[in-house]
Amino acid sequence: MSEKKKFNIEYEIKSSPRILYTFLNEANGLTQWFADDVSVRDQIYTFTWDGEKQNAKLVAIKENKLVRFKWLDDEPQAYFEMEIIQDELTNDVALSITDFATEETITERKQIWDNQIDYLISVLGA
């Protein structure tokens, strides 16, 4: 199995950081765009897609700014992070995604994020 590499993608989001943040860290917000179902217990988020469950621990959080999750069954250095970036001059808001994937799957992972973020933007009405 090849080692996973870190990658980063950024998306412009027409939303306030406060509203966007609720879609990144709350179970009902994440269920609207990220997974079919999300439940939380003791900092462990259970994400369900097509009946398959995956558990991730919330390992970092900054209110209205950032959430970082670590898949419980993944490589020790791998995580995925969603960070809200707001330009100080224009107040434009962007969502920066950091994730890990093998060299062979990076393109596919980026496409999955593109689709998920498109869905998030439509849910936000942005």
NORFEN-V455669 format. One record per run of one state. SS is the DSSP state (~ for helix, > for strand, _ for the rest). FROM is the first residue (numbers start at 1). TO is the last residue. If there is no record, write none. Layout:
ss->[SS & SS]
from->[FROM & FROM]
to->[TO & TO]
//
This chain:
ss->[_ & > & _ & ~ & _ & ~ & _ & > & _ & > & _ & > & _ & > & _ & > & _ & > & _ & ~ & _]
from->[1 & 5 & 13 & 17 & 26 & 27 & 32 & 37 & 42 & 44 & 50 & 52 & 63 & 66 & 72 & 80 & 87 & 93 & 102 & 106 & 125]
to->[4 & 12 & 16 & 25 & 26 & 31 & 36 & 41 & 43 & 49 & 51 & 62 & 65 & 71 & 79 & 86 & 92 & 101 & 105 & 124 & 126]
//
